[in-house]
């Protein structure tokens, strides 16, 4: 864990000095160290079979399992070792190898799928010879996904308040000389930054609320859901950047249009990947979702509206700035204020919308049960 926490520093070093081998070398050394420790953990666990899953610990092919798992654990560090060597004389290849480490499981899965399509289905292995593999449909630990997500949201919220505490305290000499001792007048200069802070914190809080509601209805999390959730968290981690952009409106008003658009893009992708996580769950809803959130369930329409609110609002704000660029700041702040109120009234608005939709269906030429929308819950359920 100590080495993992050092990775962001090495990554920042690579971004700042992309053509200097040291950043690449340090990043690769960290990955190699992490892989080595994981390999030692695997070796220790196989040395004491009671620590293993009973199906592996009691298997006659335990050595084969060990070699297979070590191969999965060490292939990333092996690629990073090659990347570290190439960084000394041809660093572009090092970046390609490091990118391969990230996408290797998915490339391997896609290659296996293509091979199966070309050669036809193969006979399933005997139970004693089945190996641990990376499967996109293999369930993840729902509790660990939630714990990791909550940690990211907590850190992002903490970063926002740290920016307020560090950068928005007036200097005592400025209060005395420029504002004649009035602390209220001095703080009023930071008004746009406080507005940006509260809007950004509300965005973080409401995205967390939508994420929490989603996983309350999740029974099992698939690999695809985990990947989409991680992508959503990657953009959630960019929300402090959105705060930095919007808090600079008063200081650099000539850049406000670009800053508003950057913030809208970050919020859009953070929320659209969250919506995609729910969509991935709907593809296997019988296994992944509670009945209330499935198609036709009592909470399906509400979850759809809750998870679609931020993508629609941020996209609408972005498009509005293309036609009303002079009012970009006002549009963005209006979105930040309107979305929390929409969240508070969302269930009422969804019920009202469903009631109107049912009335339109009844007034149509066909009976309601013949053209029922999948968003509508079954009134007899």
Helices and strands as residue ranges (DSSP letters): H 2-16, H 21-47, G 49-51, H 54-57, H 62-86, H 91-119, G 127-129, H 142-167, H 172-177, H 183-188, H 191-216, H 223-236, H 239-246, G 253-255, H 256-283, H 285-288, G 291-293, H 300-323, G 325-327, H 328-344, H 346-363, G 368-370
